[in-house]
Amino acid sequence: MNYTLSEKLIDKRILAEILQNRFCSFDHSTVKWTYNNKNIKALDLEEKLIRNYSKKINDKNLSKKFNCNDWLDIFDTGIKKLNLLNKQPILFFSGGKDSTFIASRMVKNNINSLFYSYATDNNHKKIISDLAEKLGIKIYFTNSNLKYLNFEEVYKKIKEPVLDPAGLSVLLLLDINLKNKINFSDSVFIDGMGNDAYMGHLPGKRELQKMYLQKFFTKLNLHNIISLDFMNKLGKVGDLFRPDYMAYFPGSNIKLNNYYELAYFYKKYSIHKDIVLQRALQRGIHYDFCCAINKSILYTNACDENSKVFLPFLDENLIDHYESRSIIDYDLSKLINKLSIRNYLDVELNFKQISKTKGIFHPFFPKIKFEKKQIELSKKIKININRLNQLQTYDFFLWSKYLINNDINFELIDILS
């Protein structure tokens, strides 16, 4: 899959959707995708994912045994394209399954890459360092704050507000490039995202617990009884009172008066009883492409329009191959996905032992201060920024800064009419 960037996003209803869900629907994003050189819509990806999951044989004995031998050559052919770009490959190396797999294949294929890492704590840094030693690569770790990039200048050039919690961490990674005195236009940044949708977009234990509670509360009709204002004040707890068809989306977001109107679009996926397929259709398309994956593209483009992001797992031949596969790549009963990648990493790097305590990613939250215009905007749309939790505070800060930078006048009536 390839992407292009259109003009800056100015549609107020879509901007309101981003604030309330930290993503916009796939078809609304400024990042436009092609598949086999044709522009694609969300419906195209939906049909492809439905075919992908409907053909699979759920055989646990088979799933435990299979590996990535059937698609390794396809993957390697894809990453070898990096050698044709005449740019310095730079991998965002988190120490997770996907980036570690990519790093291993880059080493095996003699791709001369640099490796940038953002470690959330000393334990995470040790895991990354131990994996790097196994791989024989050098890691460049981020500073604790931006030292070379100017956040204000970057955000003036961004084409869509990035409200993914990991987005600002990407800026720390990009900051390393200036430290290394490498031009963005001479770089291709490699991001390991994109394979969850077709390799098994599984929930975690917490998400399942939340989902069951949401289903119970939805039966009691609590989402129509409890006010949105009160839900906002409750933060993460308030997400329990969202409709159960929103269980698959990251929560703790700001909710305006038309929240349910916007969110209702995603209820259509609940007709599919397969929980993994539901997540792939809802989160794998709309949230992942329009928030999690887009963050790297949007931030690098804001640093330099000639920069490039490469996503090895969005290789069209690899996605087509997975669609034709006969067995699943996950074990839902154990909440384990990407079995083929896990098998490879355990054999090659003893990954299970090195990375057994990596835990959940914690994003970078720099110090921020709301300016007068942001405070005025919060009053216009009836948001009390003093009562927002941390995620909501940063969401509103980035969202409002985007509107102010682009001189977008925002009244509540604009999105409710």
C-alpha positions as CSV (number, residue, x, y, z in Angstrom):
1,M,0.0,0.0,0.0
2,N,1.2,3.5,-0.9
3,Y,0.1,6.8,0.5
4,T,-0.2,10.5,-0.5
5,L,-1.1,13.5,1.5
6,S,-3.9,15.9,0.5
7,E,-4.4,19.4,1.6
8,K,-4.9,20.3,5.3
9,L,-8.1,19.1,7.0
10,I,-10.6,22.0,7.5
11,D,-13.9,20.1,7.7
12,K,-15.3,21.1,11.1
13,R,-17.5,18.0,11.6
14,I,-14.5,15.7,10.9
15,L,-12.3,17.8,13.2
16,A,-15.0,17.3,15.9
17,E,-15.0,13.6,15.2
18,I,-11.2,13.5,15.8
19,L,-11.5,15.3,19.1
20,Q,-14.2,12.9,20.3
21,N,-12.6,9.6,19.1
22,R,-8.9,10.5,18.5
23,F,-9.4,9.3,15.0
24,C,-11.4,10.2,11.9
25,S,-12.9,7.6,9.6
26,F,-10.6,6.1,7.0
27,D,-12.2,8.0,4.0
28,H,-11.9,11.4,5.7
29,S,-8.2,11.5,6.5
30,T,-5.8,13.7,4.6
31,V,-3.6,10.6,4.2
32,K,-4.9,8.8,1.1
33,W,-4.0,5.2,0.4
34,T,-3.8,3.1,-2.8
35,Y,-3.9,-0.6,-3.3
36,N,-2.5,-2.0,-6.6
37,N,-2.2,1.6,-7.8
38,K,-5.9,2.3,-7.2
39,N,-7.4,4.6,-4.6
40,I,-9.1,2.6,-1.9
41,K,-12.0,3.4,0.4
42,A,-12.9,1.9,3.8
43,L,-15.4,-0.4,2.0
44,D,-12.5,-2.0,0.0
45,L,-10.6,-2.8,3.1
46,E,-13.7,-4.1,4.9
47,E,-14.4,-6.6,2.1
48,K,-10.8,-7.7,2.1
49,L,-10.7,-8.3,5.8
50,I,-14.0,-10.2,5.8
51,R,-12.6,-12.5,3.1
52,N,-9.4,-12.8,5.1
53,Y,-11.1,-14.1,8.3
54,S,-13.9,-16.1,6.7
55,K,-11.5,-18.5,5.0
56,K,-9.5,-19.4,8.0
57,I,-9.5,-22.8,9.8
58,N,-9.5,-22.4,13.5
59,D,-7.3,-25.4,14.4
60,K,-5.3,-24.9,17.5
61,N,-2.9,-27.8,16.8
62,L,-2.1,-26.4,13.4
63,S,-1.7,-22.8,14.7
64,K,0.8,-23.9,17.3
65,K,3.0,-25.5,14.7
66,F,3.1,-23.0,11.8
67,N,5.8,-20.4,11.3
68,C,6.5,-17.6,8.9
69,N,8.3,-19.7,6.3
70,D,5.4,-19.3,3.9
71,W,5.6,-15.5,3.8
72,L,9.2,-14.7,4.8
73,D,10.3,-14.4,1.1
74,I,7.4,-12.0,0.4
75,F,8.4,-9.9,3.4
76,D,12.1,-9.8,2.4
77,T,11.3,-8.9,-1.2
78,G,9.3,-5.9,0.2
79,I,12.0,-4.6,2.5
80,K,14.7,-4.9,-0.1
81,K,12.9,-2.1,-1.9
82,L,14.5,0.2,0.7
83,N,17.8,-0.2,-1.2
84,L,16.3,1.4,-4.3
85,L,15.1,4.6,-2.6
86,N,18.6,6.2,-2.2
87,K,17.7,7.3,1.3
88,Q,19.0,6.3,4.7
89,P,16.7,3.7,6.3
90,I,15.8,4.5,9.9
91,L,13.7,2.0,11.9
92,F,11.6,3.1,14.8
93,F,12.7,0.3,17.1
94,S,10.4,-0.2,20.2
95,G,11.6,-3.6,21.2
96,G,8.2,-5.0,20.5
97,K,7.4,-8.0,18.2
98,D,7.0,-6.1,15.0
99,S,9.9,-3.8,15.1
100,T,12.2,-6.5,16.3
101,F,11.1,-8.8,13.5
102,I,11.8,-6.0,11.0
103,A,15.2,-5.3,12.5
104,S,16.1,-9.0,12.3
105,R,15.1,-9.2,8.6
106,M,17.0,-6.0,7.8
107,V,20.1,-7.4,9.3
108,K,19.7,-10.8,7.5
109,N,19.2,-8.9,4.2
110,N,22.2,-6.6,4.8
111,I,20.2,-3.4,4.8
112,N,22.3,-0.6,6.3
113,S,19.8,0.9,8.7
114,L,19.9,3.2,11.8
115,F,17.8,2.3,14.8
116,Y,16.0,4.9,16.9
117,S,14.3,4.0,20.2
118,Y,12.1,5.6,22.8
119,A,12.3,3.9,26.1
120,T,9.6,4.6,28.7
121,D,11.7,3.4,31.7
122,N,15.0,1.6,32.6
123,N,13.4,-1.8,32.3
124,H,12.2,-1.0,28.8
125,K,15.6,0.4,27.9
126,K,17.3,-2.8,29.1
127,I,15.0,-5.0,27.0
128,I,15.8,-2.8,23.9
129,S,19.5,-2.9,24.7
130,D,19.5,-6.7,25.2
131,L,17.6,-7.3,21.9
132,A,20.0,-4.9,20.1
133,E,23.0,-6.9,21.4
134,K,21.4,-10.1,20.1
135,L,20.8,-8.4,16.7
136,G,24.2,-6.8,16.6
137,I,22.8,-3.3,16.0
138,K,23.5,0.1,17.6
139,I,20.5,1.9,19.2
140,Y,20.1,5.7,19.3
141,F,17.9,6.5,22.3
142,T,15.7,9.6,22.5
143,N,16.3,12.5,24.8
144,S,13.7,13.1,27.6
145,N,12.5,16.3,25.7
146,L,12.8,17.8,22.2
147,K,16.3,19.4,21.8
148,Y,16.4,20.1,18.1
149,L,12.9,20.2,16.6
150,N,10.7,23.1,17.4
151,F,7.3,21.8,18.3
152,E,5.4,25.0,17.5
153,E,7.0,25.1,14.0
154,V,6.2,21.4,13.4
155,Y,2.6,21.7,14.4
156,K,2.0,24.7,12.2
157,K,2.9,22.5,9.2
158,I,0.9,19.4,10.2
159,K,-2.0,18.5,7.9
160,E,-4.2,16.8,10.4
161,P,-4.3,16.9,14.2
162,V,-2.6,13.8,15.6
163,L,-4.3,12.7,18.8
164,D,-2.8,9.3,19.1
165,P,-1.2,9.1,22.6
166,A,2.1,7.9,21.0
167,G,2.2,10.7,18.5
168,L,4.4,13.1,20.5
169,S,6.8,10.2,21.1
170,V,7.4,10.0,17.4
171,L,8.7,13.6,17.5
172,L,11.3,12.5,20.0
173,L,12.4,9.8,17.6
174,L,12.5,12.3,14.7
175,D,14.5,14.7,16.9
176,I,17.4,12.1,16.9
177,N,17.8,12.7,13.1
178,L,18.8,16.3,13.7
179,K,21.2,15.2,16.4
180,N,22.8,12.8,13.9
181,K,22.9,15.7,11.3
182,I,20.8,13.7,8.8
183,N,18.4,15.6,6.5
184,F,14.8,14.4,6.6
185,S,14.7,14.5,2.9
186,D,17.6,12.0,2.8
187,S,15.8,9.6,5.2
188,V,13.2,6.9,5.0
189,F,11.6,6.1,8.4
190,I,10.4,2.5,8.9
191,D,7.3,1.9,11.1
192,G,6.2,-1.6,12.1
193,M,2.5,-0.9,12.3
194,G,-0.2,-2.3,10.0
195,N,-0.3,-6.0,10.5
196,D,-2.8,-6.3,13.4
197,A,-5.8,-6.1,11.1
198,Y,-4.9,-9.3,9.1
199,M,-2.7,-11.2,11.7
200,G,-5.3,-11.0,14.5
201,H,-6.5,-7.8,16.1
202,L,-6.9,-9.3,19.6
203,P,-8.2,-7.6,22.7
204,G,-6.3,-7.6,26.0
205,K,-7.8,-8.9,29.3
206,R,-8.7,-5.4,30.4
207,E,-10.5,-4.7,27.1
208,L,-12.5,-7.9,27.4
209,Q,-13.5,-7.0,31.0
210,K,-14.5,-3.5,29.8
211,M,-16.4,-4.9,26.9
212,Y,-18.5,-7.3,29.2
213,L,-19.3,-4.4,31.5
214,Q,-20.2,-2.1,28.6
215,K,-22.6,-4.8,27.3
216,F,-24.2,-5.0,30.7
217,F,-24.5,-1.3,31.1
218,T,-25.9,-0.9,27.5
219,K,-28.7,-3.4,28.4
220,L,-29.5,-1.1,31.3
221,N,-29.5,1.9,28.8
222,L,-27.1,3.8,31.0
223,H,-25.4,5.5,28.1
224,N,-28.7,7.3,27.4
225,I,-29.2,8.2,31.1
226,I,-25.7,9.4,32.2
227,S,-24.8,12.8,30.8
228,L,-21.8,13.2,28.5
229,D,-20.5,15.9,30.8
230,F,-20.5,13.5,33.7
231,M,-18.8,10.8,31.6
232,N,-16.1,13.3,30.6
233,K,-15.4,14.0,34.3
234,L,-15.1,10.3,35.1
235,G,-12.3,9.9,32.5
236,K,-11.5,6.2,31.9
237,V,-14.3,5.0,34.2
238,G,-16.8,7.0,32.1
239,D,-15.9,4.9,29.1
240,L,-17.7,2.0,30.7
241,F,-21.0,3.8,29.9
242,R,-20.4,4.2,26.2
243,P,-22.5,1.9,24.0
244,D,-21.0,-1.6,23.8
245,Y,-20.2,-1.3,20.1
246,M,-17.6,1.3,21.1
247,A,-15.8,-1.2,23.3
248,Y,-13.0,-1.8,20.8
249,F,-11.9,1.8,20.6
250,P,-9.3,3.5,22.9
251,G,-11.3,5.5,25.4
252,S,-10.9,8.4,27.8
253,N,-11.7,10.8,25.0
254,I,-13.6,14.0,25.0
255,K,-17.3,13.7,24.2
256,L,-19.4,16.5,22.8
257,N,-23.2,16.6,22.3
258,N,-23.1,14.8,19.0
259,Y,-20.8,12.0,20.2
260,Y,-23.3,9.2,19.7
261,E,-24.4,10.5,16.4
262,L,-20.8,10.3,15.1
263,A,-20.0,7.0,16.9
264,Y,-23.2,5.3,15.6
265,F,-21.5,4.8,12.2
266,Y,-19.3,2.0,13.7
267,K,-22.2,0.0,15.1
268,K,-22.7,-1.6,11.7
269,Y,-19.7,-3.8,12.4
270,S,-21.4,-5.5,15.3
271,I,-23.4,-7.7,12.9
272,H,-20.2,-9.8,12.7
273,K,-20.1,-12.2,15.7
274,D,-16.4,-12.9,15.4
275,I,-14.8,-10.6,18.0
276,V,-11.5,-10.5,16.1
277,L,-13.1,-9.6,12.8
278,Q,-15.1,-6.9,14.6
279,R,-11.9,-5.3,16.0
280,A,-10.2,-5.6,12.6
281,L,-13.1,-3.8,10.8
282,Q,-13.5,-1.1,13.5
283,R,-10.2,-0.4,15.0
284,G,-7.9,-2.1,12.4
285,I,-9.3,0.2,9.6
286,H,-10.5,3.5,11.2
287,Y,-8.4,3.9,14.3
288,D,-5.2,2.3,13.1
289,F,-5.0,3.9,9.7
290,C,-6.4,7.3,10.8
291,C,-4.5,7.7,14.0
292,A,-1.9,5.0,15.0
293,I,-0.4,4.6,11.5
294,N,-1.0,8.2,10.4
295,K,1.0,9.7,13.2
296,S,4.4,8.8,11.7
297,I,3.4,10.0,8.3
298,L,1.9,13.3,9.4
299,Y,4.7,14.2,11.8
300,T,7.5,13.3,9.3
301,N,5.7,15.2,6.6
302,A,5.5,18.3,8.9
303,C,9.2,18.1,9.5
304,D,9.9,17.9,5.8
305,E,7.5,17.2,2.9
306,N,10.2,15.3,1.1
307,S,10.6,12.8,4.0
308,K,9.3,9.2,3.5
309,V,7.7,6.6,5.8
310,F,7.9,2.9,4.8
311,L,5.5,0.4,6.4
312,P,6.8,-3.1,5.6
313,F,3.7,-4.9,6.9
314,L,1.5,-3.0,4.5
315,D,3.1,-4.8,1.6
316,E,0.2,-5.7,-0.9
317,N,1.7,-9.1,-1.7
318,L,1.9,-10.0,2.0
319,I,-1.7,-8.9,2.7
320,D,-2.9,-10.8,-0.4
321,H,-1.0,-13.9,0.8
322,Y,-2.6,-13.7,4.3
323,E,-6.0,-13.4,2.7
324,S,-5.4,-16.7,0.8
325,R,-4.0,-18.5,3.9
326,S,-6.1,-21.3,5.3
327,I,-5.2,-21.1,9.0
328,I,-5.4,-18.3,11.6
329,D,-2.3,-16.6,13.1
330,Y,-3.7,-16.2,16.6
331,D,-5.1,-18.0,19.6
332,L,-8.1,-16.1,21.0
333,S,-8.4,-18.4,24.0
334,K,-5.0,-17.3,25.2
335,L,-5.2,-13.7,23.7
336,I,-2.1,-14.3,21.7
337,N,-1.7,-13.0,18.1
338,K,1.0,-13.1,15.4
339,L,2.0,-16.6,16.3
340,S,4.2,-16.9,13.3
341,I,6.2,-13.8,14.3
342,R,6.5,-14.9,17.9
343,N,7.8,-18.3,16.8
344,Y,10.4,-16.7,14.6
345,L,11.6,-14.3,17.3
346,D,11.8,-17.0,20.0
347,V,13.9,-19.3,17.7
348,E,16.1,-16.5,16.4
349,L,16.5,-14.2,19.5
350,N,15.0,-16.0,22.5
351,F,12.5,-13.1,22.5
352,K,10.1,-14.6,25.0
353,Q,12.8,-14.6,27.7
354,I,14.2,-11.1,26.9
355,S,10.9,-9.2,26.5
356,K,8.7,-11.0,29.0
357,T,8.2,-7.8,31.1
358,K,8.0,-5.1,28.5
359,G,4.4,-4.2,29.4
360,I,2.2,-1.5,28.0
361,F,3.6,1.5,26.1
362,H,3.5,4.8,28.1
363,P,3.5,7.8,25.8
364,F,5.6,11.0,26.1
365,F,3.7,13.9,27.8
366,P,5.8,17.2,27.5
367,K,5.0,20.2,29.6
368,I,2.2,22.3,28.0
369,K,0.6,25.6,28.6
370,F,-2.8,26.7,27.2
371,E,-2.7,30.0,25.4
372,K,-5.6,32.6,25.6
373,K,-7.2,31.5,22.3
374,Q,-7.3,27.8,23.4
375,I,-9.0,28.8,26.6
376,E,-11.5,30.9,24.7
377,L,-12.2,28.0,22.3
378,S,-12.8,25.6,25.3
379,K,-15.5,28.0,26.6
380,K,-17.1,28.2,23.1
381,I,-17.6,24.5,23.0
382,K,-18.3,24.1,26.7
383,I,-15.2,22.1,27.7
384,N,-13.8,22.7,31.1
385,I,-10.1,22.0,30.5
386,N,-9.4,22.0,34.3
387,R,-11.5,18.8,34.7
388,L,-10.0,16.9,31.8
389,N,-7.8,13.9,32.5
390,Q,-4.3,13.7,31.1
391,L,-5.2,12.1,27.7
392,Q,-8.1,14.5,27.3
393,T,-6.0,17.5,28.1
394,Y,-3.4,16.6,25.5
395,D,-6.1,15.8,22.9
396,F,-7.7,19.2,23.4
397,F,-4.3,21.0,23.4
398,L,-3.2,19.5,20.1
399,W,-6.7,19.7,18.5
400,S,-7.2,23.3,19.5
401,K,-3.7,24.3,18.5
402,Y,-4.4,22.9,15.0
403,L,-7.6,25.0,14.7
404,I,-5.9,28.1,15.9
405,N,-2.9,27.6,13.6
406,N,-5.2,27.2,10.6
407,D,-7.5,30.1,11.6
408,I,-10.5,27.7,11.8
409,N,-13.3,29.5,13.8
410,F,-15.2,26.8,15.7
411,E,-18.6,27.2,17.2
412,L,-20.6,24.3,18.7
413,I,-23.4,25.0,16.3
414,D,-21.0,24.2,13.4
415,I,-20.9,20.6,14.3
416,L,-24.5,20.1,15.7
417,S,-26.4,21.6,12.7
